[in-house]
């Protein structure tokens, strides 16, 4: 599955609608195990690239 800004926006709209209108910008070097996006000026979104790495997000 491709993890991009469209997916992040859909997840925000469904789970955190109060943040859904904030700008979403991909971080250029996210890492191999996760995709990272800036959310507005102070927040970030980390999504695992594979189910194997989902536990790392919780940490």
VEXDREN-193509 format. One record per atom (N, C-alpha, C, O, CB): residue number from 1; residue in one letter; atom name; x, y, z. Coordinates in nm, 2 decimals, padded with zeros to 4 digits, always signed. Each point is the difference from the previous one (the first is absolute). Glycine has a CB too. Layout:
N
+------+------+-------+--------+--------+--------+
! tiro ! senu ! torlo !     c1 !     c2 !     c3 !
+------+------+-------+--------+--------+--------+
!  NUM !    A !    CA !      X !      Y !      Z !
...
+------+------+-------+--------+--------+--------+
END
This chain:
59
+------+------+-------+--------+--------+--------+
! tiro ! senu ! torlo !     c1 !     c2 !     c3 !
+------+------+-------+--------+--------+--------+
!    1 !    X !     N ! +00.08 ! -00.12 ! +00.00 !
!    1 !    X !    CA ! -00.08 ! +00.12 ! +00.00 !
!    1 !    X !     C ! +00.09 ! +00.12 ! +00.00 !
!    1 !    X !     O ! +00.10 ! +00.01 ! +00.07 !
!    1 !    X !    CB ! -00.29 ! -00.13 ! +00.05 !
!    2 !    X !     N ! +00.15 ! +00.22 ! -00.20 !
!    2 !    X !    CA ! +00.07 ! +00.12 ! -00.01 !
!    2 !    X !     C ! -00.04 ! +00.09 ! +00.12 !
!    2 !    X !     O ! -00.12 ! +00.03 ! +00.01 !
!    2 !    X !    CB ! +00.14 ! -00.05 ! -00.26 !
!    3 !    X !     N ! +00.07 ! +00.07 ! +00.33 !
!    3 !    X !    CA ! -00.03 ! +00.09 ! +00.11 !
!    3 !    X !     C ! +00.03 ! +00.14 ! -00.05 !
!    3 !    X !     O ! +00.12 ! +00.04 ! -00.02 !
!    3 !    X !    CB ! -00.07 ! -00.21 ! +00.20 !
!    4 !    X !     N ! -00.15 ! +00.25 ! -00.20 !
!    4 !    X !    CA ! +00.02 ! +00.14 ! -00.05 !
!    4 !    X !     C ! -00.09 ! +00.09 ! +00.08 !
!    4 !    X !     O ! -00.08 ! -00.04 ! +00.09 !
!    4 !    X !    CB ! +00.14 ! -00.04 ! -00.32 !
!    5 !    X !     N ! -00.06 ! +00.21 ! +00.19 !
!    5 !    X !    CA ! -00.08 ! +00.10 ! +00.06 !
!    5 !    X !     C ! -00.15 ! -00.03 ! -00.01 !
!    5 !    X !     O ! -00.08 ! +00.03 ! +00.10 !
!    5 !    X !    CB ! +00.26 ! +00.14 ! -00.14 !
!    6 !    X !     N ! -00.23 ! -00.23 ! -00.06 !
!    6 !    X !    CA ! -00.14 ! -00.03 ! -00.02 !
!    6 !    X !     C ! -00.04 ! -00.10 ! +00.11 !
!    6 !    X !     O ! -00.11 ! +00.01 ! +00.06 !
!    6 !    X !    CB ! +00.12 ! +00.03 ! -00.31 !
!    7 !    X !     N ! +00.07 ! -00.14 ! +00.27 !
!    7 !    X !    CA ! -00.03 ! -00.10 ! +00.11 !
!    7 !    X !     C ! +00.00 ! +00.07 ! +00.14 !
!    7 !    X !     O ! -00.09 ! -00.03 ! +00.08 !
!    7 !    X !    CB ! +00.19 ! -00.16 ! -00.22 !
!    8 !    X !     N ! +00.00 ! +00.27 ! +00.16 !
!    8 !    X !    CA ! +00.00 ! +00.07 ! +00.13 !
!    8 !    X !     C ! -00.12 ! +00.08 ! +00.02 !
!    8 !    X !     O ! -00.06 ! +00.01 ! +00.11 !
!    8 !    X !    CB ! +00.31 ! +00.00 ! -00.12 !
!    9 !    X !     N ! -00.29 ! +00.06 ! -00.09 !
!    9 !    X !    CA ! -00.12 ! +00.09 ! +00.01 !
!    9 !    X !     C ! -00.13 ! -00.09 ! +00.02 !
!    9 !    X !     O ! -00.08 ! +00.05 ! +00.08 !
!    9 !    X !    CB ! +00.19 ! +00.12 ! -00.23 !
!   10 !    X !     N ! -00.12 ! -00.28 ! +00.09 !
!   10 !    X !    CA ! -00.12 ! -00.09 ! +00.02 !
!   10 !    X !     C ! +00.00 ! -00.05 ! +00.15 !
!   10 !    X !     O ! -00.10 ! +00.00 ! +00.06 !
!   10 !    X !    CB ! +00.10 ! -00.07 ! -00.30 !
!   11 !    X !     N ! +00.12 ! +00.03 ! +00.29 !
!   11 !    X !    CA ! +00.00 ! -00.05 ! +00.13 !
!   11 !    X !     C ! -00.03 ! +00.11 ! +00.10 !
!   11 !    X !     O ! -00.07 ! -00.02 ! +00.10 !
!   11 !    X !    CB ! +00.24 ! -00.15 ! -00.17 !
!   12 !    X !     N ! -00.12 ! +00.29 ! +00.05 !
!   12 !    X !    CA ! -00.02 ! +00.11 ! +00.09 !
!   12 !    X !     C ! -00.15 ! +00.03 ! +00.00 !
!   12 !    X !     O ! -00.06 ! +00.03 ! +00.11 !
!   12 !    X !    CB ! +00.29 ! +00.07 ! -00.15 !
!   13 !    X !     N ! -00.29 ! -00.09 ! -00.08 !
!   13 !    X !    CA ! -00.15 ! +00.03 ! -00.01 !
!   13 !    X !     C ! -00.08 ! -00.10 ! +00.08 !
!   13 !    X !     O ! -00.10 ! +00.03 ! +00.06 !
!   13 !    X !    CB ! +00.14 ! +00.07 ! -00.28 !
!   14 !    X !     N ! +00.00 ! -00.23 ! +00.22 !
!   14 !    X !    CA ! -00.08 ! -00.11 ! +00.06 !
!   14 !    X !     C ! +00.03 ! +00.00 ! +00.15 !
!   14 !    X !     O ! -00.09 ! -00.03 ! +00.08 !
!   14 !    X !    CB ! +00.10 ! -00.10 ! -00.29 !
!   15 !    X !     N ! +00.12 ! +00.15 ! +00.25 !
!   15 !    X !    CA ! +00.03 ! -00.02 ! +00.14 !
!   15 !    X !     C ! +00.03 ! +00.12 ! +00.09 !
!   15 !    X !     O ! -00.03 ! +00.00 ! +00.12 !
!   15 !    X !    CB ! +00.13 ! -00.21 ! -00.20 !
!   16 !    X !     N ! -00.06 ! +00.32 ! +00.01 !
!   16 !    X !    CA ! +00.03 ! +00.12 ! +00.07 !
!   16 !    X !     C ! -00.05 ! +00.12 ! -00.08 !
!   16 !    X !     O ! +00.08 ! +00.08 ! -00.05 !
!   16 !    X !    CB ! +00.12 ! -00.18 ! +00.16 !
!   17 !    X !     N ! -00.33 ! +00.11 ! -00.13 !
!   17 !    X !    CA ! -00.06 ! +00.11 ! -00.08 !
!   17 !    X !     C ! +00.04 ! +00.14 ! +00.04 !
!   17 !    X !     O ! +00.01 ! +00.09 ! -00.09 !
!   17 !    X !    CB ! -00.19 ! -00.24 ! +00.04 !
!   18 !    X !     N ! +00.22 ! +00.17 ! +00.17 !
!   18 !    X !    CA ! +00.04 ! +00.14 ! +00.05 !
!   18 !    X !     C ! +00.13 ! +00.04 ! -00.06 !
!   18 !    X !     O ! +00.04 ! +00.11 ! +00.01 !
!   18 !    X !    CB ! -00.17 ! -00.15 ! +00.20 !
!   19 !    X !     N ! +00.21 ! -00.06 ! -00.26 !
!   19 !    X !    CA ! +00.13 ! +00.03 ! -00.06 !
!   19 !    X !     C ! +00.00 ! -00.02 ! -00.15 !
!   19 !    X !     O ! +00.10 ! +00.03 ! -00.07 !
!   19 !    X !    CB ! +00.01 ! -00.10 ! +00.28 !
!   20 !    X !     N ! -00.22 ! +00.04 ! -00.27 !
!   20 !    X !    CA ! -00.01 ! -00.04 ! -00.14 !
!   20 !    X !     C ! +00.03 ! +00.12 ! -00.09 !
!   20 !    X !     O ! +00.04 ! -00.02 ! -00.12 !
!   20 !    X !    CB ! -00.21 ! -00.15 ! +00.18 !
!   21 !    X !     N ! +00.16 ! +00.29 ! -00.02 !
!   21 !    X !    CA ! +00.02 ! +00.12 ! -00.08 !
!   21 !    X !     C ! +00.14 ! +00.05 ! +00.01 !
!   21 !    X !     O ! +00.04 ! +00.10 ! -00.07 !
!   21 !    X !    CB ! -00.28 ! -00.04 ! +00.09 !
!   22 !    X !     N ! +00.32 ! -00.12 ! +00.06 !
!   22 !    X !    CA ! +00.14 ! +00.05 ! +00.02 !
!   22 !    X !     C ! +00.08 ! -00.04 ! -00.13 !
!   22 !    X !     O ! -00.03 ! -00.11 ! -00.06 !
!   22 !    X !    CB ! +00.02 ! +00.09 ! +00.31 !
!   23 !    X !     N ! +00.11 ! +00.09 ! -00.29 !
!   23 !    X !    CA ! +00.09 ! -00.04 ! -00.11 !
!   23 !    X !     C ! +00.07 ! -00.13 ! +00.03 !
!   23 !    X !     O ! +00.05 ! -00.02 ! +00.11 !
!   23 !    X !    CB ! -00.02 ! +00.26 ! -00.17 !
!   24 !    X !     N ! -00.02 ! -00.32 ! -00.04 !
!   24 !    X !    CA ! +00.07 ! -00.13 ! +00.01 !
!   24 !    X !     C ! +00.12 ! +00.00 ! -00.10 !
!   24 !    X !     O ! -00.02 ! +00.02 ! -00.12 !
!   24 !    X !    CB ! -00.19 ! -00.15 ! +00.19 !
!   25 !    X !     N ! +00.33 ! +00.12 ! -00.02 !
!   25 !    X !    CA ! +00.12 ! +00.01 ! -00.08 !
!   25 !    X !     C ! +00.09 ! -00.12 ! +00.02 !
!   25 !    X !     O ! +00.04 ! -00.02 ! +00.12 !
!   25 !    X !    CB ! -00.05 ! +00.27 ! -00.12 !
!   26 !    X !     N ! +00.04 ! -00.33 ! -00.10 !
!   26 !    X !    CA ! +00.09 ! -00.11 ! +00.02 !
!   26 !    X !     C ! +00.14 ! +00.04 ! +00.05 !
!   26 !    X !     O ! +00.05 ! +00.10 ! -00.05 !
!   26 !    X !    CB ! -00.18 ! -00.23 ! -00.12 !
!   27 !    X !     N ! +00.19 ! +00.06 ! +00.26 !
!   27 !    X !    CA ! +00.14 ! +00.02 ! +00.04 !
!   27 !    X !     C ! +00.09 ! -00.07 ! -00.10 !
!   27 !    X !     O ! -00.02 ! -00.12 ! -00.03 !
!   27 !    X !    CB ! -00.04 ! +00.13 ! +00.28 !
!   28 !    X !     N ! +00.15 ! +00.06 ! -00.31 !
!   28 !    X !    CA ! +00.08 ! -00.06 ! -00.11 !
!   28 !    X !     C ! +00.07 ! -00.13 ! +00.04 !
!   28 !    X !     O ! +00.01 ! -00.09 ! -00.09 !
!   28 !    X !    CB ! +00.03 ! +00.32 ! +00.01 !
!   29 !    X !     N ! +00.01 ! -00.24 ! +00.19 !
!   29 !    X !    CA ! +00.07 ! -00.13 ! +00.04 !
!   29 !    X !     C ! -00.07 ! -00.06 ! +00.12 !
!   29 !    X !     O ! +00.04 ! +00.02 ! +00.11 !
!   29 !    X !    CB ! +00.18 ! +00.07 ! -00.19 !
!   30 !    X !     N ! -00.32 ! -00.17 ! +00.05 !
!   30 !    X !    CA ! -00.09 ! -00.05 ! +00.10 !
!   30 !    X !     C ! +00.06 ! -00.13 ! +00.07 !
!   30 !    X !     O ! -00.02 ! -00.02 ! +00.12 !
!   30 !    X !    CB ! -00.17 ! +00.11 ! -00.25 !
!   31 !    X !     N ! +00.27 ! -00.16 ! +00.06 !
!   31 !    X !    CA ! +00.05 ! -00.13 ! +00.05 !
!   31 !    X !     C ! -00.05 ! -00.12 ! -00.07 !
!   31 !    X !     O ! -00.10 ! +00.01 ! -00.07 !
!   31 !    X !    CB ! +00.12 ! +00.10 ! +00.29 !
!   32 !    X !     N ! +00.04 ! -00.22 ! -00.20 !
!   32 !    X !    CA ! -00.04 ! -00.12 ! -00.07 !
!   32 !    X !     C ! -00.13 ! -00.07 ! +00.07 !
!   32 !    X !     O ! -00.08 ! -00.06 ! -00.07 !
!   32 !    X !    CB ! +00.32 ! +00.03 ! +00.00 !
!   33 !    X !     N ! -00.25 ! +00.05 ! +00.20 !
!   33 !    X !    CA ! -00.11 ! -00.07 ! +00.07 !
!   33 !    X !     C ! -00.13 ! +00.09 ! +00.01 !
!   33 !    X !     O ! -00.10 ! -00.06 ! +00.03 !
!   33 !    X !    CB ! +00.28 ! -00.07 ! +00.09 !
!   34 !    X !     N ! -00.17 ! +00.26 ! -00.14 !
!   34 !    X !    CA ! -00.12 ! +00.08 ! +00.01 !
!   34 !    X !     C ! +00.00 ! +00.12 ! -00.10 !
!   34 !    X !     O ! +00.11 ! +00.03 ! -00.05 !
!   34 !    X !    CB ! -00.12 ! -00.10 ! +00.29 !
!   35 !    X !     N ! -00.10 ! +00.12 ! -00.26 !
!   35 !    X !    CA ! -00.02 ! +00.12 ! -00.08 !
!   35 !    X !     C ! -00.04 ! +00.11 ! +00.10 !
!   35 !    X !     O ! -00.09 ! -00.02 ! +00.08 !
!   35 !    X !    CB ! +00.02 ! -00.11 ! -00.30 !
!   36 !    X !     N ! +00.14 ! +00.24 ! +00.21 !
!   36 !    X !    CA ! -00.03 ! +00.11 ! +00.09 !
!   36 !    X !     C ! -00.04 ! +00.13 ! -00.07 !
!   36 !    X !     O ! +00.05 ! +00.03 ! -00.11 !
!   36 !    X !    CB ! +00.12 ! -00.13 ! +00.27 !
!   37 !    X !     N ! -00.27 ! +00.16 ! -00.11 !
!   37 !    X !    CA ! -00.06 ! +00.12 ! -00.05 !
!   37 !    X !     C ! -00.01 ! +00.11 ! +00.10 !
!   37 !    X !     O ! -00.03 ! -00.03 ! +00.12 !
!   37 !    X !    CB ! -00.10 ! -00.10 ! -00.29 !
!   38 !    X !     N ! +00.16 ! +00.25 ! +00.14 !
!   38 !    X !    CA ! -00.03 ! +00.12 ! +00.09 !
!   38 !    X !     C ! -00.15 ! +00.03 ! -00.01 !
!   38 !    X !     O ! -00.06 ! +00.00 ! -00.11 !
!   38 !    X !    CB ! +00.30 ! +00.09 ! +00.08 !
!   39 !    X !     N ! -00.30 ! -00.06 ! +00.14 !
!   39 !    X !    CA ! -00.14 ! +00.03 ! +00.01 !
!   39 !    X !     C ! -00.01 ! +00.14 ! +00.06 !
!   39 !    X !     O ! +00.02 ! +00.01 ! +00.13 !
!   39 !    X !    CB ! -00.09 ! -00.26 ! -00.11 !
!   40 !    X !     N ! +00.05 ! +00.35 ! -00.10 !
!   40 !    X !    CA ! +00.00 ! +00.13 ! +00.06 !
!   40 !    X !     C ! +00.14 ! +00.04 ! +00.04 !
!   40 !    X !     O ! +00.10 ! -00.05 ! -00.06 !
!   40 !    X !    CB ! -00.34 ! +00.03 ! +00.14 !
!   41 !    X !     N ! +00.25 ! +00.11 ! +00.01 !
!   41 !    X !    CA ! +00.14 ! +00.05 ! +00.04 !
!   41 !    X !     C ! +00.06 ! -00.07 ! +00.11 !
!   41 !    X !     O ! +00.12 ! +00.01 ! +00.03 !
!   41 !    X !    CB ! -00.19 ! +00.20 ! -00.10 !
!   42 !    X !     N ! -00.01 ! -00.29 ! +00.15 !
!   42 !    X !    CA ! +00.06 ! -00.07 ! +00.12 !
!   42 !    X !     C ! -00.02 ! -00.15 ! +00.01 !
!   42 !    X !     O ! +00.05 ! -00.06 ! +00.09 !
!   42 !    X !    CB ! -00.08 ! +00.28 ! +00.02 !
!   43 !    X !     N ! -00.05 ! -00.28 ! -00.19 !
!   43 !    X !    CA ! -00.03 ! -00.14 ! +00.01 !
!   43 !    X !     C ! +00.06 ! -00.08 ! -00.11 !
!   43 !    X !     O ! +00.05 ! +00.06 ! -00.10 !
!   43 !    X !    CB ! -00.27 ! +00.00 ! +00.21 !
!   44 !    X !     N ! +00.22 ! -00.19 ! -00.09 !
!   44 !    X !    CA ! +00.05 ! -00.09 ! -00.11 !
!   44 !    X !     C ! -00.09 ! -00.12 ! +00.00 !
!   44 !    X !     O ! -00.06 ! -00.04 ! +00.10 !
!   44 !    X !    CB ! +00.30 ! +00.13 ! -00.08 !
!   45 !    X !     N ! -00.23 ! -00.16 ! -00.13 !
!   45 !    X !    CA ! -00.08 ! -00.13 ! -00.02 !
!   45 !    X !     C ! +00.11 ! -00.10 ! -00.05 !
!   45 !    X !     O ! +00.07 ! +00.02 ! -00.09 !
!   45 !    X !    CB ! -00.29 ! +00.10 ! +00.03 !
!   46 !    X !     N ! +00.22 ! -00.24 ! +00.13 !
!   46 !    X !    CA ! +00.09 ! -00.11 ! -00.03 !
!   46 !    X !     C ! -00.09 ! -00.12 ! -00.04 !
!   46 !    X !     O ! -00.08 ! -00.04 ! +00.08 !
!   46 !    X !    CB ! +00.27 ! +00.13 ! +00.07 !
!   47 !    X !     N ! -00.17 ! -00.14 ! -00.26 !
!   47 !    X !    CA ! -00.07 ! -00.12 ! -00.05 !
!   47 !    X !     C ! +00.09 ! -00.11 ! -00.03 !
!   47 !    X !     O ! +00.10 ! +00.02 ! -00.08 !
!   47 !    X !    CB ! -00.29 ! +00.12 ! -00.01 !
!   48 !    X !     N ! +00.18 ! -00.26 ! +00.14 !
!   48 !    X !    CA ! +00.09 ! -00.11 ! -00.03 !
!   48 !    X !     C ! -00.02 ! -00.04 ! -00.15 !
!   48 !    X !     O ! -00.11 ! +00.00 ! -00.05 !
!   48 !    X !    CB ! +00.10 ! -00.08 ! +00.29 !
!   49 !    X !     N ! +00.12 ! +00.05 ! -00.30 !
!   49 !    X !    CA ! +00.00 ! -00.04 ! -00.14 !
!   49 !    X !     C ! -00.04 ! -00.15 ! -00.02 !
!   49 !    X !     O ! -00.04 ! -00.04 ! -00.11 !
!   49 !    X !    CB ! +00.22 ! +00.21 ! +00.06 !
!   50 !    X !     N ! -00.17 ! -00.24 ! +00.16 !
!   50 !    X !    CA ! -00.04 ! -00.15 ! +00.00 !
!   50 !    X !     C ! -00.06 ! -00.03 ! +00.14 !
!   50 !    X !     O ! +00.04 ! +00.06 ! +00.10 !
!   50 !    X !    CB ! +00.15 ! -00.12 ! -00.27 !
!   51 !    X !     N ! -00.28 ! -00.04 ! +00.17 !
!   51 !    X !    CA ! -00.06 ! -00.04 ! +00.13 !
!   51 !    X !     C ! +00.11 ! -00.04 ! +00.10 !
!   51 !    X !     O ! -00.02 ! +00.01 ! +00.12 !
!   51 !    X !    CB ! -00.19 ! -00.08 ! -00.24 !
!   52 !    X !     N ! +00.32 ! +00.01 ! +00.07 !
!   52 !    X !    CA ! +00.11 ! -00.04 ! +00.09 !
!   52 !    X !     C ! +00.05 ! +00.11 ! +00.09 !
!   52 !    X !     O ! +00.04 ! -00.02 ! +00.11 !
!   52 !    X !    CB ! +00.02 ! -00.15 ! -00.29 !
!   53 !    X !     N ! -00.07 ! +00.30 ! +00.13 !
!   53 !    X !    CA ! +00.06 ! +00.11 ! +00.08 !
!   53 !    X !     C ! -00.11 ! +00.08 ! +00.07 !
!   53 !    X !     O ! +00.03 ! +00.11 ! +00.05 !
!   53 !    X !    CB ! +00.15 ! -00.10 ! -00.22 !
!   54 !    X !     N ! -00.30 ! -00.06 ! +00.18 !
!   54 !    X !    CA ! -00.11 ! +00.08 ! +00.06 !
!   54 !    X !     C ! +00.03 ! +00.02 ! +00.15 !
!   54 !    X !     O ! -00.04 ! +00.11 ! +00.05 !
!   54 !    X !    CB ! -00.12 ! -00.21 ! -00.21 !
!   55 !    X !     N ! +00.23 ! +00.01 ! +00.23 !
!   55 !    X !    CA ! +00.03 ! +00.02 ! +00.14 !
!   55 !    X !     C ! +00.09 ! +00.12 ! +00.03 !
!   55 !    X !     O ! +00.00 ! +00.05 ! +00.11 !
!   55 !    X !    CB ! -00.03 ! -00.29 ! -00.09 !
!   56 !    X !     N ! +00.12 ! +00.27 ! -00.12 !
!   56 !    X !    CA ! +00.09 ! +00.11 ! +00.02 !
!   56 !    X !     C ! -00.07 ! +00.14 ! +00.01 !
!   56 !    X !     O ! +00.05 ! +00.09 ! +00.06 !
!   56 !    X !    CB ! +00.12 ! -00.22 ! -00.18 !
!   57 !    X !     N ! -00.29 ! +00.14 ! +00.06 !
!   57 !    X !    CA ! -00.07 ! +00.13 ! +00.00 !
!   57 !    X !     C ! -00.05 ! +00.02 ! +00.14 !
!   57 !    X !     O ! +00.00 ! +00.12 ! +00.05 !
!   57 !    X !    CB ! -00.07 ! -00.15 ! -00.29 !
!   58 !    X !     N ! +00.03 ! -00.07 ! +00.31 !
!   58 !    X !    CA ! -00.05 ! +00.02 ! +00.14 !
!   58 !    X !     C ! +00.11 ! +00.04 ! +00.09 !
!   58 !    X !     O ! -00.03 ! +00.07 ! +00.10 !
!   58 !    X !    CB ! -00.14 ! -00.24 ! -00.14 !
!   59 !    X !     N ! +00.29 ! +00.13 ! +00.01 !
!   59 !    X !    CA ! +00.11 ! +00.04 ! +00.09 !
!   59 !    X !     C ! +00.04 ! +00.14 ! -00.03 !
!   59 !    X !     O ! +00.09 ! +00.06 ! +00.07 !
!   59 !    X !    CB ! +00.00 ! -00.29 ! -00.06 !
+------+------+-------+--------+--------+--------+
END
